[in-house]
Amino acid sequence: NTMATATITTTVAQSQVHVKDANKYDYGNLEPYVHPPETKETNLPWAELVTLDLEDYDRPGGKERLAKQLEHAVHHVGFFYVKNYGLTDEQVNQQFTLAKHFFELPLAEKEKFEIDYAAADYNGWRRAGRTQHDNVEIYNFAKFTPDFEGKYDHPDLLKAHLDDIAVFQRALHANVVIPLLRLFAIVLQLPDEDYLVKQHTFDKKSEDHFRYMIYHPRTEEEWAAGDYGKKNGHTDLGTVTLLFRQPVAGLQILGEDGTWTWVSAQPGTITVNLADTISHLTGGWLKSSVHRVVAPPEDQRAYKRTGLLYFARPHNDTVLKPITDSPVLRKAGVQPRFETEVTMEQWVRAKQTLQLNPEIAKKRWEESGDGTVEVLAGFRDRKYKE
């Protein structure tokens, strides 16, 4: 066969990407991802969450209406849904398909892109089994901006679609994260509606990332040994986390009353949760939600649970102290959560070091002995009730 190898060239962050046999990676040649069926379990306690229709955002009075809807959720719950976020079902399905095929690549191929755990750099592939009872495999993409250009390589499967991945990532930032930051500013009654937006511009250096994630099925024995995931309560470290709908139940949130409820997969939505950084910037007034992923209902346990996520974070040089010109925060008397000035970059590294290095984390939890661990400058993470 003398046919020349088909190559495609795409431009991502102004760099040329060449992929051999690119047409074998056309979506038409990749078996499409199919979502597992919903659970038939009828007695799960589902969380009642607000759904924001982002289509309302640009209509007259829309921002104010949406902010009103959000007020209770961001202060008391830390979780809500958004719909009509400007990406088509086809675009979403293509990303699920890429995630599926990436995780099916041979181990030897994925290993070439393994993350640098010791350096607390989480872009690239993270293998499952790094800690006991860990069945989660991850692939993280840094932002497609000049700061990260040429720093991370990708397998050909993904290289063939980097343009789509970059478009998807930017759309999430522009269509979801930025409007939400304006709504938070309205809720906080900030004189400048763009106060938080200015700390989260896409092109400035920050650790936002887009993620493919898969939870591999476990045997009943493995679930029992890992306590069915009930010990994994945590908060995320950034501003907000966006999670695309997938039907395998497992995500639970801890309510103010101390009970865990299940988050259901609503068609056409993204689940949003608030995370630590936005909480630091508001002295805890905006609630960083405590959540965990537990064993799915029995009728879903045989399925893989595939996730598409986007983690938004402020610029690396943002100082994490409470915003002073919010009447809401002044009235609540919020205080800084750190003993010294801490930047986003310092915070990410400290929290990520604990997350990526189980042996360091284990030692530090044991040393403190009181169910908490100091992350940085007097701020402590704690273990959450089962």
C-alpha positions in Angstrom: 0.0 0.0 0.0 1.8 3.1 -1.2 -0.8 5.5 0.0 0.8 8.4 1.9 0.1 8.3 5.6 -2.7 10.8 6.3 -1.6 13.5 8.7 -3.5 16.4 10.1 -2.2 19.6 11.4 -4.1 21.6 14.0 -3.2 24.8 15.7 -3.6 24.7 19.5 -2.1 27.6 21.4 -0.3 28.6 18.2 1.7 25.4 18.0 1.6 22.8 15.2 0.5 19.3 16.1 1.1 16.5 13.7 -0.7 13.2 14.0 0.0 10.1 11.9 -3.0 8.2 10.6 -5.3 10.9 12.0 -8.4 9.6 10.2 -8.4 6.5 12.4 -9.2 8.9 15.2 -12.1 10.5 13.5 -15.2 10.5 15.7 -16.9 8.4 13.0 -14.2 5.7 13.5 -14.4 5.7 17.3 -17.0 3.6 19.0 -19.3 6.2 20.7 -19.5 6.4 24.5 -22.9 5.1 25.8 -24.1 6.1 29.2 -25.0 3.3 31.6 -28.7 3.0 32.5 -30.1 5.0 35.5 -30.5 3.2 38.8 -34.0 1.7 39.5 -33.3 2.1 43.3 -36.3 4.0 44.6 -35.5 4.9 48.1 -32.2 6.9 47.8 -32.4 10.3 49.6 -31.8 12.7 46.7 -30.6 16.2 47.4 -33.0 19.0 46.4 -30.8 21.4 44.3 -31.5 24.6 42.5 -31.2 24.6 38.7 -30.0 27.8 37.1 -31.0 28.4 33.5 -28.1 30.3 32.0 -30.2 31.3 29.1 -31.8 33.9 31.4 -28.4 35.5 32.1 -28.5 37.9 29.2 -32.1 38.8 29.4 -33.2 42.1 31.1 -33.1 41.5 34.9 -31.8 38.0 34.3 -28.6 38.3 36.4 -30.6 39.6 39.3 -33.1 36.8 39.0 -30.4 34.1 38.9 -28.5 35.7 41.8 -31.7 35.6 43.9 -32.0 31.9 43.0 -28.4 31.2 44.0 -28.3 33.1 47.3 -29.4 30.2 49.5 -27.4 27.6 47.6 -24.0 29.3 47.8 -24.2 30.2 51.5 -25.9 27.0 52.8 -25.5 24.1 50.3 -22.5 24.7 48.0 -24.0 22.7 45.2 -26.4 23.5 42.3 -27.1 22.7 38.6 -26.7 24.8 35.5 -28.4 24.2 32.1 -28.2 25.9 28.7 -24.5 26.4 28.9 -23.8 26.8 25.2 -22.3 23.5 24.3 -24.2 21.0 22.1 -25.0 17.4 23.1 -22.8 16.4 20.3 -19.8 18.3 21.7 -20.4 16.8 25.1 -20.8 13.2 23.7 -17.5 13.6 21.8 -15.7 14.4 25.0 -17.1 11.3 26.7 -16.1 9.3 23.7 -12.5 10.6 23.8 -12.4 9.9 27.6 -13.6 6.3 27.0 -11.0 5.7 24.3 -8.2 7.3 26.3 -8.8 5.1 29.3 -8.9 2.0 27.0 -5.4 2.8 25.7 -2.7 0.2 26.7 -1.0 0.9 30.0 2.4 1.3 28.3 0.9 4.2 26.2 -0.7 6.0 29.2 2.4 5.7 31.3 4.3 8.0 28.9 2.0 10.8 30.2 2.1 10.1 33.9 2.0 13.1 36.2 4.9 14.2 38.4 3.5 13.4 41.8 6.5 14.6 43.8 6.4 18.0 42.1 2.6 18.2 42.9 2.0 18.7 39.2 -1.3 17.0 38.4 -1.5 17.6 34.6 -1.4 14.3 32.6 -2.3 10.8 33.6 -2.9 9.6 37.2 -3.0 5.8 37.6 -5.6 4.1 39.8 -4.4 2.3 42.9 -2.1 5.0 44.2 -3.7 4.7 47.6 -5.4 1.7 49.2 -8.9 1.1 47.8 -8.3 3.7 45.1 -10.2 2.8 41.8 -10.0 6.2 40.2 -8.0 6.9 37.0 -7.6 10.5 35.8 -6.3 12.5 32.8 -5.9 16.3 33.4 -5.4 19.0 30.7 -3.7 22.2 31.7 -5.2 25.4 30.1 -4.5 25.8 26.4 -2.6 29.1 26.9 0.9 30.1 26.1 2.0 29.6 29.7 1.7 25.8 29.3 2.5 25.6 25.6 4.8 22.7 24.8 4.9 21.6 28.5 2.7 18.5 28.2 2.5 15.9 25.5 -0.6 13.9 24.7 -1.3 10.5 23.0 -2.2 10.7 19.3 -5.9 10.0 20.0 -6.1 13.2 22.0 -3.7 15.2 19.8 -6.0 14.5 16.8 -8.7 16.4 18.8 -6.8 19.0 20.8 -8.7 21.8 19.0 -12.1 20.4 20.2 -10.8 19.9 23.7 -9.5 23.5 23.8 -12.8 24.9 22.5 -14.7 22.9 25.1 -12.4 24.0 27.9 -12.7 27.7 26.9 -16.5 27.4 26.5 -16.8 26.1 30.1 -14.8 29.0 31.4 -16.5 31.7 29.3 -20.1 30.4 29.4 -20.3 29.0 33.0 -17.5 30.1 35.2 -17.4 33.8 34.3 -21.2 34.3 34.6 -21.3 32.5 37.9 -18.5 34.7 39.3 -20.7 37.8 38.4 -23.6 36.2 40.1 -21.6 35.5 43.2 -20.5 39.2 43.2 -24.2 40.3 43.0 -25.0 38.0 45.9 -22.2 39.5 47.9 -23.4 43.0 46.8 -19.9 44.0 45.5 -19.7 47.4 44.0 -17.8 45.9 41.1 -19.7 43.1 39.5 -16.4 42.0 37.8 -14.4 41.8 41.0 -14.1 38.0 40.9 -14.0 37.8 37.1 -10.8 39.9 37.2 -9.1 37.2 39.3 -10.2 34.4 36.9 -9.3 35.6 33.4 -8.6 32.6 31.2 -5.4 33.9 29.6 -3.5 34.8 32.8 -1.5 32.0 34.5 -3.6 29.8 36.8 -4.1 26.1 37.5 -7.6 25.7 36.0 -7.8 22.3 34.3 -10.2 20.1 32.4 -10.4 16.4 33.4 -11.4 13.0 32.1 -12.0 10.6 35.1 -13.1 7.0 35.5 -14.1 5.0 38.5 -13.4 1.4 37.8 -15.9 -1.2 39.1 -15.0 -3.1 42.3 -15.9 -6.4 43.8 -18.1 -6.5 46.9 -15.1 -7.4 48.9 -13.2 -4.4 47.6 -16.1 -2.1 48.4 -16.4 -3.5 51.9 -12.6 -3.2 52.5 -12.8 0.5 51.5 -15.9 1.1 53.6 -18.0 1.7 50.5 -16.3 5.1 50.0 -17.9 6.5 53.1 -14.6 7.8 54.6 -13.8 10.0 51.6 -15.6 13.2 52.5 -13.6 16.2 51.2 -13.8 19.7 49.8 -12.3 20.7 46.4 -9.4 23.2 46.4 -10.3 25.8 43.8 -13.2 28.2 43.0 -15.9 26.0 41.5 -15.9 22.5 40.1 -18.1 21.7 37.0 -19.2 18.1 36.7 -21.0 16.8 33.6 -24.1 14.6 34.0 -23.3 10.9 34.1 -26.0 8.5 35.4 -24.0 6.2 37.8 -25.1 7.4 41.2 -22.3 7.8 43.8 -21.9 11.5 44.5 -23.2 12.6 47.9 -23.1 15.9 49.7 -23.0 16.6 53.4 -25.9 18.9 54.6 -25.8 21.4 57.4 -27.9 19.0 59.4 -25.0 16.4 59.2 -26.8 14.0 56.8 -25.5 12.8 53.4 -27.8 13.0 50.4 -27.3 11.8 46.8 -26.8 14.1 43.9 -28.9 12.9 40.9 -27.9 13.2 37.3 -30.3 15.7 35.7 -30.4 15.5 31.9 -28.8 18.5 30.1 -27.2 19.9 33.2 -23.8 20.4 34.7 -23.5 20.0 38.5 -21.5 22.9 40.1 -19.9 22.8 43.5 -18.2 25.6 45.3 -14.7 24.9 46.6 -12.1 26.1 49.1 -10.6 29.1 47.3 -13.9 31.0 46.8 -14.6 30.2 50.5 -11.2 31.6 51.5 -12.0 34.8 49.5 -15.2 35.2 51.5 -14.0 34.1 54.9 -16.1 30.9 54.6 -19.4 32.8 53.8 -19.6 31.1 50.3 -19.7 27.5 51.2 -17.1 25.0 50.1 -19.2 21.9 49.9 -18.2 18.7 51.6 -18.9 15.7 49.3 -17.8 12.2 48.6 -18.2 9.4 46.0 -19.6 6.2 47.5 -20.5 2.7 46.1 -23.2 3.1 43.5 -26.6 1.4 44.1 -26.2 -2.4 43.4 -27.9 -2.3 40.0 -25.1 0.1 38.8 -22.0 -1.5 40.4 -20.9 -3.3 37.3 -20.5 -0.2 35.3 -17.6 2.2 34.9 -18.4 5.7 36.1 -17.0 8.2 33.6 -16.7 11.8 34.4 -15.9 15.1 32.5 -14.9 17.8 34.9 -13.6 21.4 34.9 -11.8 22.9 37.9 -11.8 26.7 37.9 -9.2 28.5 40.0 -8.1 32.1 40.4 -4.8 33.4 39.1 -1.7 32.0 40.8 -0.9 35.4 42.3 -4.3 36.0 44.0 -4.0 36.5 47.7 -6.6 34.4 49.6 -8.1 36.9 52.1 -11.7 38.0 52.5 -13.0 40.6 50.2 -13.4 43.8 52.2 -16.0 45.8 50.1 -18.9 43.4 50.5 -21.6 44.6 52.9 -22.8 41.0 53.2 -19.4 39.8 54.4 -18.9 42.9 56.7 -22.3 42.3 58.3 -21.4 38.6 58.8 -18.1 39.7 60.4 -16.0 37.3 58.4 -12.3 36.8 59.3 -9.3 35.6 57.2 -8.8 31.8 57.4 -5.0 32.0 57.2 -2.5 33.4 59.8 -0.4 35.0 57.1 -0.9 36.2 53.5 -1.2 33.1 51.3 -1.3 33.1 47.5 -3.3 30.8 45.3 -0.1 29.2 44.1 1.1 28.4 47.6 -2.3 27.0 48.5 -2.5 24.8 45.5 0.9 23.3 46.1 0.2 22.7 49.8 -3.1 21.0 49.2 -2.0 19.1 46.2 1.1 17.8 48.0 -1.3 16.2 50.5 -3.6 14.9 47.8 -0.9 13.4 45.5 1.4 11.9 48.1 -0.5 9.5 50.3 2.5 8.7 52.5 3.1 12.3 53.4 -0.6 12.8 54.1 -0.9 9.7 56.2 2.1 10.8 58.3 0.8 14.3 58.8 -2.7 13.1 59.8 -1.2 10.7 62.3 1.1 13.3 63.8 -1.8 15.7 64.5 -3.9 13.0 66.0 -7.1 15.2 66.3 -8.8 14.4 63.0 -7.4 17.5 61.3 -4.3 18.3 59.4 -2.7 21.7 58.8 -2.6 22.5 55.1 -1.0 25.9 55.3 -0.7 29.0 57.6 -3.0 27.7 60.3 -5.8 26.5 58.0 -6.7 22.9 58.7 -8.5 20.2 56.7 -10.5 17.7 58.7 -12.0 14.3 58.4 -15.8 14.3 57.9 -18.3 12.1 59.6 -19.5 8.9 57.8 
